[in-house]
Amino acid sequence: MAADDLNDTGEHKIGEYLAVSKGAVNNAVEKQFHSSFTGATENKRIGELLVEEGVMTQEELDNSIRKQRVARLTACPVFATLSPTELAALSKLFTEVGYPANETFIIQGEEDPSLYIIAYGLVEVFRLDNAGNEIPIAKVGAGEPIGEMGYFAGGVRTAYVRTLETTQFLRGQYKDLTAYFENVPRVALAFATVVELRKKEMEQSLSEDNDG
């Protein structure tokens, strides 16, 4: 099941952006770790615990999350040329979502008008042949977009995507990104370049499979 990520783990850890002491973060981590072994119905996130304990305000936490989000977007080639101000505006269009290993979260043929940016982790893109056998297309890691092909296919997925390890994403809706692309043409061009590259990778994989 998808879950928001405020945990102090992975690339661009949330702890790097919290305006609190390392000791406070470590205490929150210990409390979170302990709760996972005491049968707690809800495993609260690091930021939530810090706010709950009065170490920081909700506004300060929200600012920290935005900074983390900007750093993760900067790692994506599509958005690499954006200024800090542009990235801050773009970050408002994304939310965090995570999946455990071996979760197929994008299904070929289904409608899902979302673009994912991998914050950390690794996924595999594949299709199925007529016999139901998997045709591997690509493995994609941190900083790369996922779901870009569907942008030009009316939101309909053109392949399956499965996590190979615990993976965290930023997720944005196509409709919001379309409005942004109209205002920042160079990002639209970079996005189209990535789509064309992925399309060639898919065609090559399918061609090799047919030849085999």
Backbone bond lengths (Angstrom), bond angles and torsions (degrees), N, CA, C in turn:
res aa  C-N    CA-C-N  psi(-1)  N-CA   C-N-CA  omega(-1)  CA-C   N-CA-C  phi
1 M - - - 1.464 - - 1.516 109.59 -
2 A 1.305 116.50 140.72 1.448 120.78 179.93 1.506 110.16 -66.91
3 A 1.340 115.51 149.16 1.461 119.56 178.12 1.502 109.66 -150.46
4 D 1.327 116.99 141.36 1.447 120.94 175.64 1.509 108.64 -63.70
5 D 1.338 116.76 148.87 1.455 120.32 -178.03 1.509 111.20 -116.61
6 L 1.326 114.87 113.31 1.453 119.97 169.64 1.514 108.61 -123.36
7 N 1.303 117.07 10.77 1.445 120.81 -176.68 1.518 111.41 -74.42
8 D 1.333 115.26 152.01 1.453 121.34 -178.32 1.517 109.41 -84.00
9 T 1.336 115.75 71.09 1.447 120.43 -177.19 1.515 109.65 -151.32
10 G 1.327 116.29 156.42 1.456 119.50 176.50 1.513 112.81 82.11
11 E 1.321 115.70 -175.60 1.453 121.24 -179.83 1.521 110.74 -71.24
12 H 1.346 115.93 146.73 1.462 121.60 -176.72 1.527 109.75 53.34
13 K 1.324 116.22 60.67 1.454 121.56 -178.35 1.517 111.35 -58.52
14 I 1.326 115.62 144.62 1.454 119.95 -179.77 1.521 110.48 -62.26
15 G 1.348 117.12 -29.98 1.458 120.46 179.15 1.516 113.43 -60.43
16 E 1.335 116.68 -24.97 1.464 120.98 179.67 1.522 111.75 -69.28
17 Y 1.326 116.98 -19.52 1.463 120.87 -173.11 1.526 113.07 -113.72
18 L 1.326 116.93 -1.04 1.457 120.54 179.28 1.520 110.44 -83.95
19 A 1.321 116.75 130.58 1.465 121.83 -179.14 1.526 110.11 -84.90
20 V 1.328 115.43 54.97 1.463 121.64 178.50 1.526 107.80 -137.62
21 S 1.329 116.33 168.58 1.456 120.40 -178.56 1.525 111.19 -72.90
22 K 1.329 115.39 156.42 1.465 119.61 176.97 1.521 110.55 -62.09
23 G 1.335 115.17 -32.80 1.457 119.40 178.89 1.516 111.84 -61.68
24 A 1.340 116.05 -40.97 1.464 120.60 179.55 1.528 110.59 -65.45
25 V 1.331 115.78 -40.77 1.468 119.96 178.41 1.526 110.26 -65.11
26 N 1.345 116.63 -44.02 1.464 120.29 179.98 1.528 111.61 -62.04
27 N 1.335 116.03 -38.93 1.467 119.70 178.19 1.525 110.81 -63.23
28 A 1.340 115.55 -40.13 1.464 120.00 179.43 1.526 110.50 -67.13
29 V 1.333 116.38 -38.25 1.468 120.84 178.20 1.527 110.10 -63.05
30 E 1.335 116.06 -44.18 1.464 120.37 179.50 1.529 110.89 -62.64
31 K 1.325 116.03 -41.37 1.461 120.25 179.45 1.525 110.55 -64.71
32 Q 1.331 116.04 -40.78 1.461 120.42 178.47 1.523 110.45 -64.57
33 F 1.330 115.73 -43.91 1.467 121.03 -179.77 1.522 110.49 -61.94
34 H 1.330 116.26 -43.13 1.464 120.97 -178.87 1.526 111.00 -64.24
35 S 1.324 116.65 -40.67 1.464 120.36 -176.77 1.521 111.80 -64.85
36 S 1.342 116.23 -27.17 1.468 119.60 -179.26 1.523 111.98 -70.65
37 F 1.343 116.74 -15.33 1.463 120.66 -179.50 1.524 112.89 -109.92
38 T 1.323 116.62 5.46 1.464 119.94 -178.12 1.521 112.41 -111.31
39 G 1.336 115.87 11.39 1.456 119.27 177.66 1.507 113.97 76.91
40 A 1.330 117.46 20.71 1.461 120.57 179.10 1.521 109.64 -63.37
41 T 1.323 116.32 136.56 1.468 120.35 -178.00 1.517 111.65 -72.36
42 E 1.327 116.86 -23.25 1.460 120.31 -178.69 1.516 109.60 -133.32
43 N 1.317 116.23 120.22 1.453 120.90 177.73 1.521 108.28 -88.54
44 K 1.326 115.86 96.85 1.462 119.95 -174.55 1.517 111.40 -67.24
45 R 1.311 114.84 151.63 1.455 121.92 -177.19 1.525 110.36 -85.54
46 I 1.326 115.17 161.85 1.456 121.37 -175.33 1.525 111.37 -55.19
47 G 1.320 116.39 -50.20 1.459 120.25 -178.78 1.511 112.49 -61.15
48 E 1.321 116.35 -40.56 1.468 120.77 179.59 1.520 110.93 -62.68
49 L 1.323 116.46 -40.90 1.461 120.67 179.76 1.523 111.37 -65.15
50 L 1.315 116.74 -40.15 1.465 120.67 -179.98 1.523 111.17 -65.41
51 V 1.323 116.32 -39.02 1.468 120.26 177.28 1.525 109.83 -68.81
52 E 1.313 115.98 -42.54 1.467 121.52 -179.51 1.524 111.50 -60.69
53 E 1.331 116.11 -36.51 1.456 121.04 -178.43 1.524 112.70 -84.68
54 G 1.335 116.66 -2.32 1.453 120.31 177.97 1.515 114.58 79.15
55 V 1.339 116.30 13.12 1.466 120.53 179.87 1.524 110.62 -73.64
56 M 1.324 116.70 -31.81 1.456 121.65 177.94 1.525 109.00 -147.84
57 T 1.327 116.10 162.85 1.460 120.68 179.52 1.529 110.04 -89.83
58 Q 1.323 116.08 164.92 1.459 120.45 177.02 1.521 110.61 -62.46
59 E 1.323 116.65 -36.85 1.468 120.45 178.93 1.523 110.93 -63.64
60 E 1.332 116.69 -41.04 1.464 120.58 178.22 1.529 110.44 -65.31
61 L 1.319 116.44 -38.37 1.463 119.83 177.58 1.522 110.71 -64.92
62 D 1.325 116.83 -44.25 1.467 120.71 179.43 1.526 111.07 -59.91
63 N 1.334 116.90 -39.99 1.466 121.03 178.21 1.528 110.81 -64.62
64 S 1.326 116.59 -39.13 1.464 120.94 179.14 1.521 111.15 -65.08
65 I 1.331 115.81 -40.74 1.462 120.34 179.27 1.524 110.29 -64.22
66 R 1.330 116.97 -39.80 1.471 120.51 178.56 1.526 110.89 -63.15
67 K 1.331 116.69 -40.79 1.465 120.28 179.24 1.527 110.46 -64.30
68 Q 1.321 116.07 -41.37 1.462 120.19 177.67 1.527 110.73 -62.74
69 R 1.310 115.56 -41.96 1.462 121.62 -178.91 1.534 110.52 -63.31
70 V 1.326 116.95 -42.39 1.463 121.54 178.69 1.525 110.19 -61.65
71 A 1.331 116.92 -43.53 1.463 120.62 -179.94 1.525 110.85 -61.82
72 R 1.309 116.69 -39.19 1.462 120.35 179.89 1.525 111.62 -70.21
73 L 1.319 117.18 -37.43 1.464 120.33 177.36 1.522 111.00 -67.05
74 T 1.329 116.67 -35.54 1.463 121.02 179.58 1.524 111.09 -60.17
75 A 1.332 116.76 -31.06 1.464 121.11 -178.43 1.522 112.71 -74.10
76 C 1.333 117.48 -11.75 1.465 121.38 -179.87 1.525 109.98 -86.86
77 P 1.336 119.10 125.51 1.469 121.99 -178.47 1.527 113.86 -55.03
78 V 1.320 117.35 -31.47 1.464 120.78 -178.83 1.523 111.31 -62.19
79 F 1.333 116.35 -33.46 1.463 120.48 -174.57 1.525 113.40 -110.38
80 A 1.332 116.89 10.66 1.465 121.40 -173.31 1.524 113.96 -63.27
81 T 1.336 118.37 -25.30 1.467 120.47 -176.37 1.524 113.08 -89.74
82 L 1.314 117.63 -1.17 1.462 120.32 -176.74 1.524 111.73 -75.94
83 S 1.308 115.28 147.87 1.460 121.38 176.98 1.527 109.09 -78.39
84 P 1.338 118.15 163.93 1.466 120.51 177.24 1.525 112.81 -54.43
85 T 1.329 116.67 -38.44 1.465 120.36 179.45 1.521 111.01 -66.26
86 E 1.338 116.37 -42.48 1.465 120.74 179.18 1.530 111.04 -66.38
87 L 1.330 116.16 -39.13 1.459 120.19 178.88 1.524 111.47 -65.91
88 A 1.326 115.58 -37.89 1.465 119.74 178.78 1.525 110.38 -62.48
89 A 1.335 115.92 -40.62 1.467 120.13 178.66 1.527 110.31 -67.80
90 L 1.329 116.32 -42.27 1.463 121.24 -179.70 1.525 111.61 -64.33
91 S 1.320 116.77 -37.16 1.468 120.91 -176.20 1.526 112.56 -59.94
92 K 1.319 116.78 -25.08 1.466 120.72 -179.59 1.527 111.83 -69.45
93 L 1.336 116.60 -14.83 1.466 120.89 -179.09 1.526 112.18 -88.73
94 F 1.341 116.64 -5.85 1.459 120.73 -175.20 1.525 112.15 -116.48
95 T 1.320 114.82 153.20 1.459 122.34 172.03 1.525 108.36 -131.11
96 E 1.331 116.47 161.39 1.450 121.25 -179.73 1.528 110.85 -88.86
97 V 1.317 115.38 141.65 1.464 121.09 175.39 1.524 108.10 -150.57
98 G 1.323 117.15 144.05 1.457 119.98 -178.06 1.518 112.44 -135.05
99 Y 1.338 116.09 154.66 1.461 121.60 178.08 1.527 109.34 -135.75
100 P 1.327 117.62 147.26 1.465 120.69 175.93 1.523 110.54 -75.01
101 A 1.308 115.96 174.17 1.468 120.68 178.63 1.526 110.68 -63.36
102 N 1.333 114.76 149.93 1.476 123.06 176.13 1.525 113.72 64.83
103 E 1.307 116.24 32.09 1.468 120.29 176.47 1.527 108.96 -107.64
104 T 1.331 116.64 122.20 1.461 121.52 176.00 1.522 107.27 -88.31
105 F 1.323 115.99 102.21 1.463 120.47 -173.05 1.528 113.01 -102.33
106 I 1.322 117.19 -9.75 1.462 121.58 172.59 1.524 107.38 -122.78
107 I 1.327 116.02 126.75 1.462 122.28 -175.40 1.525 109.91 -114.49
108 Q 1.326 115.94 125.06 1.466 121.02 178.67 1.527 110.63 -56.08
109 G 1.330 116.11 131.13 1.457 121.19 178.02 1.516 114.42 92.65
110 E 1.334 116.88 -17.71 1.461 119.63 179.47 1.525 110.69 -85.52
111 E 1.312 115.62 156.69 1.459 121.12 179.79 1.524 109.61 -94.59
112 D 1.306 115.95 126.39 1.470 121.78 179.98 1.522 107.49 -156.30
113 P 1.315 118.39 90.10 1.468 122.11 -174.32 1.523 113.12 -76.93
114 S 1.338 115.70 59.21 1.464 120.28 -177.16 1.520 111.38 -131.54
115 L 1.323 115.19 144.59 1.461 122.06 172.36 1.519 107.73 -107.97
116 Y 1.324 116.09 134.28 1.457 121.39 178.31 1.527 109.62 -111.79
117 I 1.327 115.85 141.13 1.461 121.92 171.16 1.520 106.25 -116.89
118 I 1.324 117.39 125.75 1.463 119.97 -178.23 1.527 109.75 -76.29
119 A 1.324 116.27 117.23 1.466 121.29 176.67 1.524 109.73 -79.06
120 Y 1.314 115.94 -45.71 1.463 121.86 171.93 1.521 108.60 -160.23
121 G 1.326 114.69 156.77 1.456 119.70 -178.12 1.521 111.68 114.64
122 L 1.322 116.01 -166.98 1.466 121.26 -176.51 1.527 109.19 -150.30
123 V 1.332 115.94 136.81 1.465 120.87 178.29 1.522 109.86 -128.76
124 E 1.326 114.81 161.37 1.460 121.37 177.09 1.522 109.08 -121.98
125 V 1.326 115.77 131.23 1.461 121.97 177.11 1.526 107.52 -99.84
126 F 1.333 116.75 132.10 1.465 119.64 -179.66 1.527 110.36 -152.12
127 R 1.320 115.11 163.65 1.465 122.13 173.30 1.523 108.15 -126.34
128 L 1.314 116.12 170.46 1.464 121.06 177.03 1.519 109.74 -113.37
129 D 1.340 115.98 138.12 1.460 118.77 175.72 1.532 109.11 -83.56
130 N 1.314 116.77 -177.51 1.467 120.88 -176.18 1.520 113.12 -62.89
131 A 1.335 116.03 -22.04 1.464 120.33 -179.98 1.525 112.08 -92.04
132 G 1.334 115.58 -0.67 1.463 119.30 179.75 1.511 114.07 87.63
133 N 1.330 117.25 9.76 1.461 121.10 178.15 1.525 110.65 -83.94
134 E 1.320 116.02 143.49 1.458 120.17 -179.59 1.525 111.57 -76.06
135 I 1.324 115.57 136.29 1.462 122.40 173.78 1.525 106.74 -113.01
136 P 1.339 118.32 103.71 1.464 120.16 -179.21 1.518 111.27 -66.10
137 I 1.311 116.50 137.44 1.460 121.59 -179.66 1.517 111.36 -111.44
138 A 1.329 116.86 -48.65 1.459 119.52 -178.66 1.515 110.58 -166.08
139 K 1.329 115.10 155.17 1.461 121.76 168.90 1.521 106.74 -108.86
140 V 1.309 116.38 133.97 1.462 121.19 -172.38 1.523 109.43 -128.10
141 G 1.344 115.81 134.71 1.458 120.57 -176.48 1.515 114.28 -119.95
142 A 1.309 115.33 -162.60 1.465 123.51 -172.93 1.526 112.78 -53.97
143 G 1.321 115.36 137.38 1.455 122.14 177.05 1.513 114.15 90.45
144 E 1.323 117.39 -11.73 1.464 120.22 -175.96 1.535 111.54 -95.82
145 P 1.339 116.14 148.96 1.466 120.15 176.90 1.527 111.43 -82.48
146 I 1.315 115.61 151.63 1.464 122.85 175.80 1.527 107.44 -134.10
147 G 1.327 115.87 137.72 1.460 119.52 179.64 1.511 113.21 94.28
148 E 1.336 115.99 10.01 1.465 119.64 -177.38 1.530 112.26 -71.58
149 M 1.340 117.05 -28.39 1.463 119.62 -179.06 1.527 111.34 -64.83
150 G 1.319 115.99 -36.12 1.453 120.54 -178.66 1.519 113.62 -66.42
151 Y 1.323 116.20 -18.48 1.467 120.32 -179.33 1.525 110.74 -60.37
152 F 1.332 115.84 -36.90 1.463 120.83 -179.05 1.530 111.86 -99.36
153 A 1.338 116.11 12.88 1.467 120.48 179.43 1.524 110.39 -124.04
154 G 1.309 115.87 29.40 1.464 120.20 177.95 1.510 114.14 65.66
155 G 1.332 116.47 24.74 1.457 120.24 179.74 1.512 114.35 84.09
156 V 1.342 117.15 -0.66 1.468 120.96 179.80 1.528 109.19 -85.16
157 R 1.317 116.49 129.17 1.463 121.14 -176.99 1.528 112.08 -71.07
158 T 1.324 115.60 137.05 1.460 121.12 -177.93 1.524 112.44 -100.07
159 A 1.337 117.34 -2.46 1.463 121.63 -179.77 1.525 109.13 -161.05
160 Y 1.320 114.95 172.97 1.464 121.33 173.86 1.525 108.46 -94.43
161 V 1.321 116.55 151.13 1.465 120.89 173.03 1.527 107.91 -134.53
162 R 1.335 115.22 128.48 1.466 121.68 -177.34 1.529 109.62 -127.80
163 T 1.312 116.03 138.81 1.460 120.18 176.71 1.527 109.61 -74.98
164 L 1.326 116.23 137.63 1.461 121.47 176.13 1.521 111.13 -97.20
165 E 1.317 116.25 -14.56 1.461 123.48 175.87 1.525 107.08 -155.38
166 T 1.317 117.16 172.38 1.461 119.39 176.96 1.523 108.65 -54.80
167 T 1.312 116.31 126.25 1.466 120.55 -172.01 1.521 110.65 -133.91
168 Q 1.317 114.87 137.24 1.464 121.85 179.57 1.527 109.40 -113.43
169 F 1.322 115.95 140.32 1.459 121.50 -176.70 1.527 111.41 -129.84
170 L 1.325 113.62 161.05 1.457 121.77 160.10 1.523 104.99 -105.08
171 R 1.317 116.93 133.88 1.465 120.13 -177.78 1.523 110.42 -122.64
172 G 1.346 115.48 128.92 1.458 121.17 177.83 1.516 110.44 -127.25
173 Q 1.318 116.77 152.99 1.461 121.51 -179.56 1.529 110.63 -87.32
174 Y 1.332 116.29 140.67 1.463 121.24 -179.09 1.530 111.91 -54.27
175 K 1.319 116.63 -42.89 1.469 119.81 -175.51 1.526 111.33 -62.21
176 D 1.329 116.94 -36.75 1.460 120.32 178.01 1.523 111.01 -70.58
177 L 1.325 116.32 -39.09 1.461 120.76 -179.69 1.520 111.39 -69.03
178 T 1.325 117.47 -34.17 1.462 120.71 178.09 1.520 110.60 -59.19
179 A 1.313 116.58 -45.12 1.467 120.86 178.70 1.522 110.46 -62.50
180 Y 1.333 116.49 -37.12 1.465 119.92 179.99 1.522 110.40 -70.06
181 F 1.326 117.51 -43.27 1.463 121.54 179.81 1.527 111.49 -58.87
182 E 1.312 116.45 -36.27 1.465 120.45 -179.48 1.526 111.47 -64.22
183 N 1.316 116.38 -29.72 1.464 120.97 -179.38 1.524 112.95 -90.56
184 V 1.340 116.59 -20.88 1.471 120.56 -178.74 1.535 108.07 -130.81
185 P 1.337 117.58 80.97 1.471 122.31 -174.64 1.522 114.57 -56.58
186 R 1.327 118.68 -33.91 1.464 119.44 -176.58 1.532 111.25 -66.39
187 V 1.319 116.95 -28.58 1.463 120.15 176.08 1.522 109.77 -72.15
188 A 1.321 116.20 -38.73 1.467 120.60 177.07 1.522 110.25 -60.71
189 L 1.341 116.97 -39.69 1.461 121.55 179.09 1.525 110.57 -66.46
190 A 1.322 116.84 -43.71 1.466 120.68 178.84 1.524 110.67 -62.85
191 F 1.316 115.82 -38.74 1.462 121.17 179.10 1.527 110.23 -64.82
192 A 1.326 116.64 -44.62 1.463 121.40 179.62 1.529 110.94 -62.52
193 T 1.338 116.94 -35.17 1.462 121.40 178.58 1.524 110.80 -64.46
194 V 1.333 116.31 -42.73 1.465 120.80 178.02 1.524 110.46 -63.76
195 V 1.320 116.76 -42.27 1.465 121.26 179.50 1.524 110.63 -60.65
196 E 1.323 116.67 -43.78 1.464 121.07 -179.45 1.527 110.67 -64.10
197 L 1.336 116.94 -39.60 1.463 121.04 178.52 1.522 110.74 -64.22
198 R 1.322 116.59 -44.98 1.464 120.62 -179.90 1.529 110.94 -64.94
199 K 1.329 115.87 -36.08 1.461 120.27 179.25 1.521 110.09 -63.11
200 K 1.332 116.90 -41.69 1.460 121.03 178.86 1.527 110.75 -65.76
201 E 1.349 116.60 -39.19 1.461 120.30 178.64 1.525 110.47 -61.65
202 M 1.330 115.69 -42.01 1.459 120.10 -179.50 1.522 110.81 -66.30
203 E 1.328 116.90 -44.86 1.459 120.73 -179.83 1.521 111.02 -62.10
204 Q 1.336 116.40 -39.60 1.460 120.40 179.72 1.528 110.81 -65.88
205 S 1.338 116.70 -43.16 1.465 120.52 -179.83 1.520 111.15 -63.52
206 L 1.321 116.58 -43.00 1.459 120.43 179.84 1.523 111.28 -67.39
207 S 1.343 116.33 -36.38 1.460 120.81 178.91 1.523 110.87 -66.39
208 E 1.337 116.37 -43.02 1.460 120.79 179.42 1.519 110.80 -64.14
209 D 1.335 115.91 -37.07 1.465 119.66 179.54 1.525 110.69 -66.75
210 N 1.326 116.53 -40.32 1.467 120.59 179.31 1.523 111.12 -66.97
211 D 1.352 115.51 -37.09 1.461 119.64 179.27 1.527 111.14 -66.86
212 G 1.342 114.12 -31.66 1.461 118.22 -178.28 1.505 111.99 -75.78
